[in-house]
Amino acid sequence: DVEDETPRSSRQRRSGLSRLAEKRGLIASPTASNASLRSVGGTSGCGGDEALKSPGTNPGAVCRLQRRRLVAAGCSVVAKSSSSAVEDEGGTTGGVVRLGSSMKRSISSQDLASTSESQADMLMSTAVTSAAADDNSLGLDRLNDWDNSGSSRLGRLQQRRFQSSTSLANVPTDTRGSMSSLASNASSTMRKIPVSDVRNRTFLHGSLSANGLLGADQLDALIADRRVDIMAVTWNMAGLDSKSYPRSLESLLFPPDQEHVPDVYALCFQEVTPDIKELLLRCQATIGPNHVLFEFCRNKALLLAIFLRRDLIWFVSVPDTSFLSTRVAMATKGCAAICFTLFGTSMLFISSHFKRKILYFCLFVYLLIVRIRTRHLLIYAHMYLVHLYSTDDDANFEKRIHDYQKIITRLDLPKFTKPVRKSNDVTERFDYVIWSGDLNFRVRTGYGDRQRVDRVLTASTSPAEVPPDVADALTAGDELKMAQAEGKIFQNFLEGDIRFPPTYKFDINSDVYDTSNKQRVPSYTDRVLYRCRRPGTATVTAYNSIRELRCSDHRPVYAVINATIRPGVDSIPLAHGRFRHDIYVEGTRRRATQLDLSGLDARDKASQVCSVM
């Protein structure tokens, strides 16, 4: 049984040793050796044999028989240790040596002739040494094979890594932008700051070097494609009280056609109530903790709020704010503006509310106050009533243009940073200008225009989207586009394609346009326009209205603008990470509470149990 389990090399070695022992007279024949091998029970090789205990046995024959058994036992043990060395690479040589030493001790313990003992010792030492040498050579061969295979595997792994890096470098430009963030997170490390730079520079009087705080290296590490998404939202809330705010502002801040949250929010509100903190808290709670309220500016009933991603607040300048009232008697007309510099790109955001029909109303109120003679009072009252129930005329159109001219020439911005260009027009001093608000420009199609607009709108199959031909028919009489074509207003400003219904005027909590006696013409009064100092550096990716919010007579309008950012100079006055911390903390706490309550409500609805008392 043992012979069948041992390797062929071990069997050959054992047969050679047996033939050598037989030639020297130590083993009578192979049959006797095999019989002795089967009779061995332990390492000593002589325990439990009845032939040795018989009184008539020749002592010389006993010695020869014991030596044969010991030699056969030693050969079998060496063969077993050699076969086990193939399965267990560790400790093979030590095990064979220990077996050899134990066999030597068992041989010396027997009462054998000195000559026979020396021959047996020589035979056993020769067998153990050859077995150890064979096992060492076998282990060395297996180790070399494993090392070669491991080296080849390592070489293949390094080759795959090199091929993946080279394939990433050969990716087309348009695809590389979407993969840049993943590649930078996987293979790049943070740039090391030399000690000499820290000792010699304050990072407030720097240069255009690539390794500056606002340099190209830092810009590429934060924004790999050097482009940010800016979402501008304008909404005339029509004096909505804070208690009547919508329960959720998700439809305002997360329109259904947007998959990603923008990097910058510019929220423009008109006709807001004095409780603007509640509105800001609700916006912060809806947007979430990834954005912070960087700055806001209020001008009576006008509000402009800028929310930035937390990653960007360390790379912006100190914000400048300014506001202007275009009508002293009306608190709702005018503008609020905020400007700042992101890396090396300056931005100006304006929220405005232009004139509607207040000229004769203001004169009428003034005459009542100063108590002019009755004849003049009746004349101006008649003029106001006629104007109130008539359509917009050229006088109101010119007043809106006057409001625009007043804003661009009187806004004193920027205050803390250097303008990119000196000009009397504030919109020419920045790289990007985004102007949003209730501009109050109407659709003018002549008398009976309400019926004409209604007929055009009924041709639209979807209430949320207007076909291009219908939109072109409506915007053909738009006052804003007419004024732009004549060069009177918003020169060099761009606007996305209008593919949504008019946003004014609706009945409250309804999708029906004005059903009052005035029958106002549906118009695109709420607009978002933008201007680039360098053409082609910004594009509109979305421009639409939000029909889910029906608590006002206006529908909100939003535009998503993808703009290019360039490296900047360290010498600008940085904001050093400042933001409205109180709004952030309270808004985040509200968000967590709302999520917890919504989760509890969902679990309660899912686990309703009826019990019988």
C-alpha positions as MATLAB code, in Angstrom:
seq = 'DVEDETPRSSRQRRSGLSRLAEKRGLIASPTASNASLRSVGGTSGCGGDEALKSPGTNPGAVCRLQRRRLVAAGCSVVAKSSSSAVEDEGGTTGGVVRLGSSMKRSISSQDLASTSESQADMLMSTAVTSAAADDNSLGLDRLNDWDNSGSSRLGRLQQRRFQSSTSLANVPTDTRGSMSSLASNASSTMRKIPVSDVRNRTFLHGSLSANGLLGADQLDALIADRRVDIMAVTWNMAGLDSKSYPRSLESLLFPPDQEHVPDVYALCFQEVTPDIKELLLRCQATIGPNHVLFEFCRNKALLLAIFLRRDLIWFVSVPDTSFLSTRVAMATKGCAAICFTLFGTSMLFISSHFKRKILYFCLFVYLLIVRIRTRHLLIYAHMYLVHLYSTDDDANFEKRIHDYQKIITRLDLPKFTKPVRKSNDVTERFDYVIWSGDLNFRVRTGYGDRQRVDRVLTASTSPAEVPPDVADALTAGDELKMAQAEGKIFQNFLEGDIRFPPTYKFDINSDVYDTSNKQRVPSYTDRVLYRCRRPGTATVTAYNSIRELRCSDHRPVYAVINATIRPGVDSIPLAHGRFRHDIYVEGTRRRATQLDLSGLDARDKASQVCSVM';
ca = [
       0.000    0.000    0.000;
       2.815    2.372    0.838;
       4.588    1.615   -2.421;
       1.490    2.573   -4.451;
       1.159    5.958   -2.695;
       4.801    7.040   -3.085;
       6.029    8.918   -6.196;
       7.902    7.107   -8.901;
      11.216    8.795   -8.029;
      10.939    7.612   -4.431;
      10.221    4.069   -5.524;
      13.244    4.117   -7.809;
      15.481    5.455   -5.012;
      14.218    2.852   -2.568;
      14.767   -0.009   -5.044;
      18.325    1.179   -5.641;
      19.030    1.186   -1.913;
      17.533   -2.278   -1.598;
      19.727   -3.642   -4.367;
      22.787   -2.072   -2.732;
      21.930   -3.634    0.612;
      21.284   -7.013   -1.019;
      24.650   -6.882   -2.833;
      26.474   -6.219    0.457;
      24.690   -9.103    2.136;
      22.426   -7.032    4.378;
      19.200   -8.122    2.661;
      18.609  -11.701    1.559;
      16.024  -11.000   -1.155;
      13.406   -8.351   -2.119;
      10.636  -10.624   -0.858;
      12.086  -10.726    2.642;
      12.526   -6.962    2.612;
       8.895   -6.374    1.646;
       7.736   -8.815    4.300;
       9.832   -6.980    6.890;
       8.389   -3.677    5.790;
       4.847   -4.865    6.300;
       5.698   -6.187    9.761;
       7.117   -2.914   11.061;
       4.794   -1.190   13.515;
       6.802    1.826   14.692;
      10.070    3.712   14.306;
      12.099    1.091   16.123;
      11.127   -1.662   13.678;
      11.494   -4.587   16.138;
       8.551   -4.418   18.487;
       5.953   -7.257   18.553;
       7.748   -9.867   16.397;
       7.191  -13.427   17.603;
      10.114  -14.894   15.583;
      12.595  -12.888   17.667;
      11.198  -14.288   20.884;
      11.558  -17.993   19.968;
      14.328  -19.656   22.069;
      15.857  -21.610   19.173;
      16.691  -18.650   17.015;
      20.265  -17.996   15.869;
      21.584  -14.637   17.265;
      23.361  -13.828   14.015;
      20.194  -14.406   12.064;
      18.363  -12.168   14.528;
      20.856   -9.359   13.981;
      20.642   -9.668   10.238;
      16.841   -9.715   10.378;
      16.748   -6.602   12.596;
      19.125   -4.761   10.308;
      17.017   -5.673    7.293;
      13.890   -4.448    9.011;
      15.551   -1.221   10.138;
      16.928   -0.503    6.663;
      13.539   -1.228    5.091;
      11.798    0.946    7.703;
      14.271    3.772    7.094;
      13.763    3.570    3.342;
       9.984    3.628    3.745;
      10.089    6.627    6.110;
      12.355    8.536    3.733;
      10.015    7.681    0.879;
       7.008    8.920    2.889;
       8.787   12.151    3.853;
       9.754   12.735    0.209;
       6.175   12.314   -0.974;
       4.836   14.617    1.756;
       7.421   17.258    0.804;
       5.624   17.719   -2.515;
       2.429   18.666   -0.683;
       4.011   20.721    2.104;
       6.853   22.985    1.017;
       7.691   24.220    4.504;
       9.908   22.284    6.953;
      10.660   19.369    4.613;
      14.411   19.146    5.230;
      14.013   19.503    8.949;
      11.445   16.705    9.044;
      13.696   14.318    7.109;
      16.683   15.111    9.328;
      14.589   14.497   12.448;
      13.405   11.183   11.029;
      16.988   10.242   10.179;
      18.205   11.074   13.665;
      15.401    9.052   15.238;
      16.293    6.098   13.041;
      19.927    6.412   14.106;
      18.922    6.402   17.753;
      16.796    3.313   17.198;
      19.648    1.523   15.421;
      22.215    2.371   18.118;
      19.859    1.126   20.803;
      19.961   -2.366   19.433;
      22.611   -4.831   20.473;
      24.219   -5.264   17.083;
      27.749   -6.002   15.987;
      29.927   -2.911   15.543;
      30.665   -3.675   11.947;
      26.997   -4.155   11.138;
      26.095   -0.949   13.008;
      28.604    1.110   11.061;
      27.344   -0.274    7.785;
      23.752    0.429    8.779;
      24.689    3.977    9.880;
      26.432    4.655    6.629;
      23.471    3.361    4.687;
      20.960    5.357    6.692;
      23.002    8.600    6.558;
      23.382    8.180    2.817;
      19.641    7.677    2.396;
      18.726   10.672    4.608;
      21.244   12.994    2.905;
      20.078   12.056   -0.581;
      16.456   12.486    0.390;
      17.137   15.904    1.941;
      19.068   17.001   -1.144;
      16.252   15.850   -3.429;
      13.656   17.627   -1.291;
      15.708   20.834   -1.223;
      16.117   20.759   -4.997;
      12.393   20.076   -5.434;
      11.434   22.990   -3.157;
      13.872   25.286   -4.951;
      12.407   24.359   -8.329;
       8.851   25.045   -7.096;
       9.953   28.389   -5.613;
      11.580   29.424   -8.890;
       8.447   28.451  -10.826;
       6.242   30.483   -8.450;
       8.602   33.483   -8.633;
       8.598   33.396  -12.428;
       4.811   33.186  -12.576;
       4.486   36.024  -10.050;
       6.881   38.189  -12.035;
       4.919   37.568  -15.183;
       1.679   38.476  -13.394;
       3.236   41.683  -12.057;
       4.469   42.547  -15.522;
       1.021   42.042  -17.007;
      -0.545   44.185  -14.256;
       1.909   47.036  -14.866;
       1.257   46.770  -18.598;
      -2.505   47.049  -18.064;
      -2.009   50.096  -15.836;
       0.164   51.745  -18.462;
      -2.363   50.991  -21.186;
      -5.227   52.405  -19.082;
      -3.281   55.612  -18.394;
      -2.399   56.048  -22.046;
      -5.978   55.331  -23.122;
      -7.240   57.995  -20.697;
      -4.837   60.501  -22.223;
      -6.175   59.691  -25.698;
      -9.840   60.218  -24.767;
     -11.570   62.885  -26.935;
     -11.956   66.323  -25.438;
     -15.722   66.196  -25.030;
     -15.559   62.839  -23.219;
     -12.574   63.765  -21.092;
     -14.545   66.455  -19.279;
     -17.095   63.966  -17.909;
     -14.301   61.578  -16.821;
     -12.004   64.197  -15.345;
     -13.490   64.184  -11.858;
     -13.281   60.391  -11.601;
      -9.742   60.270  -12.971;
      -8.532   63.030  -10.659;
     -10.006   61.350   -7.592;
      -8.524   57.975   -8.580;
      -4.978   58.876   -9.597;
      -4.086   62.398   -8.483;
      -2.959   63.722   -5.141;
      -3.133   67.098   -3.495;
      -0.491   69.561   -4.606;
       2.315   69.960   -2.121;
       2.878   73.497   -0.825;
       6.560   74.448   -0.621;
       7.696   75.907    2.688;
       9.343   78.816    0.882;
       5.987   79.891   -0.565;
       4.406   79.953    2.856;
       7.283   81.943    4.310;
       7.543   84.503    1.525;
       3.937   84.936    0.409;
       0.710   85.982    2.068;
      -1.464   84.848   -0.880;
      -3.007   88.321   -0.858;
      -0.396   89.909   -3.106;
       0.242   87.186   -5.657;
       0.464   86.824   -9.392;
      -0.906   84.798  -12.252;
       1.332   81.846  -11.438;
      -0.164   78.417  -11.981;
       0.509   77.308   -8.394;
      -1.193   80.266   -6.739;
      -4.235   80.009   -4.526;
      -6.473   80.975   -7.464;
      -4.119   79.693  -10.138;
      -4.609   77.137  -12.855;
      -3.473   74.172  -10.757;
      -6.017   74.817   -8.051;
      -8.754   75.546  -10.604;
      -8.080   72.311  -12.489;
      -8.035   70.329   -9.264;
     -11.435   71.711   -8.203;
     -13.150   72.193  -11.590;
     -11.502   69.922  -14.137;
     -13.409   71.245  -17.162;
     -13.350   74.870  -15.873;
     -17.112   75.259  -16.307;
     -19.857   75.863  -13.752;
     -23.647   75.720  -13.966;
     -25.505   78.862  -12.877;
     -29.236   78.673  -12.293;
     -31.089   82.013  -12.260;
     -34.696   81.965  -10.999;
     -37.141   84.875  -11.033;
     -40.527   84.874   -9.339;
     -42.993   87.681   -8.617;
     -44.651   86.460   -5.414;
     -47.447   89.099   -5.547;
     -47.117   89.964   -1.857;
     -47.512   86.363   -0.715;
     -47.485   86.127    3.076;
     -44.978   83.839    4.758;
     -47.823   81.757    6.174;
     -49.065   81.154    2.641;
     -45.717   80.013    1.212;
     -45.791   76.706   -0.642;
     -45.152   73.707    1.559;
     -42.261   72.665   -0.641;
     -39.975   74.700   -2.904;
     -38.524   71.677   -4.679;
     -40.325   72.483   -7.908;
     -38.788   75.976   -7.811;
     -35.217   74.871   -7.065;
     -35.192   71.403   -8.655;
     -37.123   71.625  -11.931;
     -38.161   68.248  -13.344;
     -35.943   68.549  -16.439;
     -32.748   68.983  -14.381;
     -30.691   65.944  -13.329;
     -27.933   67.742  -11.404;
     -27.910   70.514   -8.838;
     -26.253   73.681  -10.217;
     -23.102   75.108   -8.707;
     -24.526   78.619   -8.256;
     -28.093   79.688   -7.487;
     -29.245   83.258   -8.210;
     -32.745   83.576   -6.715;
     -34.602   86.758   -7.663;
     -37.889   87.575   -5.930;
     -40.207   90.516   -6.462;
     -43.029   91.807   -4.243;
     -41.860   89.869   -1.208;
     -43.092   90.472    2.316;
     -40.836   91.904    5.043;
     -40.276   88.419    6.510;
     -37.486   87.475    4.117;
     -35.670   85.297    6.673;
     -38.386   82.679    6.463;
     -38.040   82.589    2.685;
     -34.259   82.228    2.895;
     -34.546   79.450    5.471;
     -36.938   77.511    3.278;
     -34.615   77.870    0.314;
     -31.646   76.656    2.371;
     -33.615   73.704    3.747;
     -34.699   72.714    0.242;
     -31.318   73.072   -1.456;
     -29.537   71.116    1.277;
     -26.205   71.309    3.119;
     -24.055   71.106   -0.029;
     -24.811   74.795   -0.728;
     -24.541   77.837    1.511;
     -26.137   81.275    1.400;
     -23.176   83.327    0.230;
     -24.909   86.735    0.181;
     -28.292   88.383   -0.232;
     -29.451   91.919   -1.021;
     -32.842   93.409   -0.286;
     -34.399   96.553   -1.696;
     -37.792   96.972   -0.054;
     -39.947   94.413   -1.869;
     -37.052   93.102   -3.984;
     -34.768   90.260   -2.872;
     -31.702   88.702   -4.498;
     -29.981   85.697   -2.877;
     -26.836   83.863   -4.042;
     -26.266   80.250   -2.971;
     -22.869   78.663   -3.690;
     -21.494   75.184   -3.379;
     -19.404   74.775   -0.261;
     -16.393   73.810   -2.402;
     -16.336   77.272   -3.995;
     -16.569   79.595   -1.006;
     -12.791   79.614   -0.492;
     -12.127   80.859   -4.015;
     -14.469   83.870   -4.256;
     -13.895   87.494   -3.480;
     -15.717   89.590   -0.957;
     -19.243   90.163   -2.348;
     -20.410   93.662   -3.291;
     -24.076   94.614   -2.955;
     -26.030   97.588   -4.233;
     -29.643   98.540   -4.856;
     -31.549  101.296   -6.591;
     -35.163  102.501   -6.592;
     -36.446  103.704   -9.911;
     -39.771  104.999   -8.512;
     -39.691  106.919   -5.265;
     -43.424  106.575   -4.647;
     -43.433  102.799   -5.275;
     -41.502  100.422   -3.062;
     -41.730   97.545   -5.522;
     -39.866   99.111   -8.456;
     -36.112   99.166   -8.769;
     -33.286   96.635   -8.558;
     -30.982   94.721   -6.201;
     -27.501   93.636   -7.347;
     -24.667   91.397   -6.099;
     -21.254   90.957   -7.693;
     -18.191   88.848   -6.851;
     -15.224   87.162   -8.511;
     -14.895   83.379   -8.734;
     -11.227   82.503   -9.298;
     -10.479   84.993  -12.110;
     -14.022   85.467  -13.477;
     -16.151   88.398  -12.331;
     -19.927   88.039  -12.177;
     -22.810   90.486  -11.703;
     -26.352   89.407  -10.801;
     -29.261   91.860  -11.035;
     -32.852   91.384   -9.927;
     -35.181   94.123  -11.153;
     -38.829   95.087  -11.342;
     -39.738   97.600  -14.035;
     -42.645  100.005  -14.271;
     -46.220   98.890  -14.933;
     -49.047  101.527  -14.953;
     -48.322  104.008  -12.242;
     -47.703  107.365  -13.939;
     -51.185  108.793  -13.665;
     -51.870  106.992  -10.415;
     -48.939  108.811   -8.775;
     -50.157  112.162  -10.123;
     -53.636  111.435   -8.845;
     -52.347  110.682   -5.346;
     -50.161  113.775   -5.407;
     -53.102  115.989   -6.342;
     -55.111  114.565   -3.483;
     -52.321  115.360   -1.060;
     -51.723  118.961   -2.132;
     -55.470  119.586   -2.680;
     -55.309  121.076   -6.141;
     -58.463  122.660   -7.477;
     -61.338  120.324   -8.285;
     -61.159  120.923  -12.045;
     -57.536  119.681  -12.274;
     -58.318  116.783   -9.950;
     -61.164  115.581  -12.141;
     -59.036  115.861  -15.271;
     -56.221  113.705  -13.886;
     -58.682  111.227  -12.370;
     -60.311  110.797  -15.777;
     -56.909  110.304  -17.437;
     -55.951  107.656  -14.852;
     -59.190  105.688  -15.264;
     -58.869  105.724  -19.050;
     -55.290  104.558  -18.833;
     -56.100  101.881  -16.233;
     -58.608  100.111  -18.470;
     -56.651  100.476  -21.668;
     -53.730   98.500  -22.981;
     -50.095   99.491  -22.497;
     -49.138  102.397  -24.670;
     -45.852  103.849  -25.847;
     -45.548  105.986  -22.705;
     -45.259  102.958  -20.389;
     -42.951  101.250  -22.851;
     -40.588  104.214  -22.776;
     -40.727  104.325  -18.981;
     -39.477  100.749  -18.802;
     -36.598  101.626  -21.064;
     -35.894  104.609  -18.814;
     -35.779  102.305  -15.774;
     -33.202  100.145  -17.516;
     -31.021  103.114  -18.449;
     -31.194  104.443  -14.905;
     -30.029  101.128  -13.436;
     -27.036  100.565  -15.712;
     -25.725  104.097  -15.213;
     -26.294  104.517  -11.460;
     -25.281  101.174  -10.004;
     -21.936  101.706   -8.281;
     -20.283   98.301   -8.694;
     -17.751   96.844   -8.117;
     -16.461   98.478   -4.969;
     -13.779   96.084   -3.679;
     -12.441   94.540   -6.873;
     -11.061   96.035  -10.052;
     -13.470   96.140  -13.008;
     -12.422   94.372  -16.182;
     -13.209   97.548  -18.081;
     -13.914  101.156  -17.140;
     -17.311  102.203  -18.449;
     -20.383  104.196  -17.466;
     -22.421  101.056  -18.180;
     -22.213   98.701  -15.211;
     -22.851   95.678  -17.425;
     -19.549   96.259  -19.249;
     -17.413   96.016  -16.106;
     -17.808   92.246  -15.579;
     -17.119   89.032  -17.420;
     -20.684   87.776  -16.943;
     -23.901   89.649  -16.224;
     -27.131   87.767  -15.476;
     -30.223   89.954  -15.345;
     -33.483   88.472  -14.063;
     -36.777   89.868  -12.936;
     -40.272   91.027  -13.708;
     -39.485   93.345  -16.600;
     -43.184   93.937  -17.374;
     -42.747   93.974  -21.150;
     -46.015   92.944  -22.804;
     -47.213   91.346  -26.003;
     -48.601   94.017  -28.305;
     -50.817   92.872  -31.167;
     -53.349   95.705  -31.421;
     -56.970   95.952  -30.341;
     -58.687   92.740  -29.484;
     -55.308   91.194  -28.807;
     -56.552   89.100  -25.869;
     -58.776   87.093  -28.173;
     -55.942   86.661  -30.669;
     -53.527   85.421  -28.000;
     -56.152   83.024  -26.660;
     -56.633   81.572  -30.119;
     -52.882   81.112  -30.550;
     -52.563   79.422  -27.154;
     -55.448   77.040  -27.809;
     -53.497   75.725  -30.800;
     -50.872   74.363  -28.409;
     -51.348   70.690  -27.559;
     -49.409   70.825  -24.274;
     -50.103   73.402  -21.559;
     -46.517   73.222  -20.306;
     -44.742   73.495  -23.663;
     -45.480   75.702  -26.637;
     -44.525   74.587  -30.165;
     -41.896   76.720  -31.882;
     -44.356   78.204  -34.391;
     -46.777   79.211  -31.624;
     -43.967   80.685  -29.513;
     -42.658   82.644  -32.480;
     -46.147   84.005  -33.141;
     -46.416   85.182  -29.529;
     -42.943   86.686  -29.265;
     -43.327   88.525  -32.582;
     -45.204   91.239  -30.679;
     -43.019   91.070  -27.540;
     -41.942   94.558  -26.496;
     -38.604   93.401  -25.126;
     -37.514   91.781  -28.387;
     -38.727   94.798  -30.314;
     -36.686   97.132  -28.111;
     -33.612   94.906  -28.423;
     -33.913   94.916  -32.199;
     -33.986   98.699  -32.141;
     -30.927   98.877  -29.844;
     -32.778  100.666  -27.041;
     -32.354   98.118  -24.271;
     -30.252   95.089  -23.256;
     -27.635   95.564  -25.919;
     -25.313   92.553  -26.313;
     -27.559   90.501  -24.015;
     -28.680   87.015  -24.980;
     -31.727   84.944  -24.061;
     -32.662   81.325  -24.441;
     -35.340   80.172  -26.851;
     -38.833   80.715  -25.416;
     -40.759   77.447  -25.599;
     -43.136   77.964  -22.696;
     -46.503   79.742  -22.359;
     -46.768   83.360  -21.167;
     -46.142   83.714  -17.442;
     -48.570   86.568  -16.664;
     -51.374   87.045  -15.686;
     -53.045   84.015  -14.068;
     -55.903   83.740  -11.661;
     -54.586   82.743   -8.235;
     -54.384   78.950   -7.734;
     -55.430   78.360  -11.302;
     -53.989   77.721  -14.764;
     -56.498   80.127  -16.334;
     -55.347   83.519  -17.529;
     -56.920   86.729  -16.196;
     -60.708   86.496  -16.070;
     -61.282   89.886  -14.406;
     -62.825   92.871  -16.132;
     -59.400   94.061  -17.264;
     -58.785   90.900  -19.318;
     -55.028   91.434  -19.378;
     -53.173   90.030  -22.344;
     -50.987   86.997  -21.471;
     -47.388   88.183  -21.737;
     -43.799   87.147  -21.085;
     -43.134   89.613  -18.293;
     -40.689   87.380  -16.344;
     -37.357   86.979  -18.118;
     -33.725   85.901  -17.650;
     -31.037   87.447  -19.878;
     -27.238   87.187  -19.769;
     -24.212   88.868  -21.240;
     -20.658   87.523  -21.862;
     -17.628   89.729  -22.264;
     -16.082   87.020  -24.411;
     -18.592   85.568  -26.888;
     -19.075   81.833  -26.769;
     -17.921   81.343  -23.171;
     -21.465   80.738  -21.856;
     -24.431   78.792  -23.183;
     -28.014   78.290  -22.038;
     -28.792   74.649  -21.307;
     -32.355   75.169  -20.009;
     -34.952   77.954  -20.156;
     -38.470   77.274  -18.962;
     -41.290   78.247  -16.630;
     -42.546   76.408  -13.539;
     -46.278   75.785  -13.685;
     -46.521   73.829  -10.411;
     -46.478   77.013   -8.279;
     -49.941   78.611   -8.620;
     -50.050   80.733   -5.471;
     -49.195   83.904   -7.441;
     -50.470   85.548  -10.606;
     -46.959   85.053  -12.065;
     -45.268   81.795  -12.950;
     -41.589   81.466  -12.003;
     -39.037   81.345  -14.800;
     -35.571   79.795  -14.599;
     -32.523   79.555  -16.843;
     -29.456   77.309  -16.457;
     -26.309   78.888  -17.892;
     -23.082   76.946  -18.317;
     -20.165   79.391  -17.998;
     -16.397   79.083  -18.377;
     -14.165   79.998  -15.422;
     -10.573   81.152  -15.829;
      -7.699   81.325  -13.292;
      -7.327   84.412  -11.191;
      -4.898   86.579   -9.263;
      -4.209   86.099   -5.564;
      -4.346   89.827   -4.916;
      -8.157   90.099   -4.907;
      -9.829   90.521   -1.492;
     -10.974   87.009   -0.680;
     -14.074   86.201    1.354;
     -12.098   83.551    3.294;
     -14.997   81.125    3.386;
     -17.568   83.510    4.835;
     -21.288   82.818    4.397;
     -24.565   83.251    6.274;
     -23.871   80.761    9.022;
     -27.138   81.284   10.916;
     -29.241   80.555    7.825;
     -27.159   77.472    7.058;
     -27.454   75.978   10.547;
     -31.174   76.627   10.939;
     -31.992   75.551    7.380;
     -30.038   72.314    7.758;
     -31.762   71.594   11.062;
     -35.151   72.143    9.453;
     -34.229   69.858    6.590;
     -33.207   67.081    8.959;
     -36.422   67.485   10.928;
     -38.546   67.404    7.782;
     -36.801   64.285    6.527;
     -37.258   62.570    9.878;
     -40.948   63.469    9.997;
     -41.508   62.355    6.427;
     -39.825   59.063    7.215;
     -42.017   58.587   10.273;
     -45.132   59.369    8.254;
     -44.127   56.854    5.610;
     -43.481   54.177    8.221;
     -46.782   54.928    9.947;
     -48.695   54.601    6.686;
     -46.887   51.389    5.825;
     -47.471   49.795    9.245;
     -51.089   50.528   10.075;
     -52.397   47.858   12.463;
     -56.017   47.316   13.431;
     -56.603   46.238   17.000;
     -59.785   45.140   18.708;
     -60.184   46.311   22.320;
];
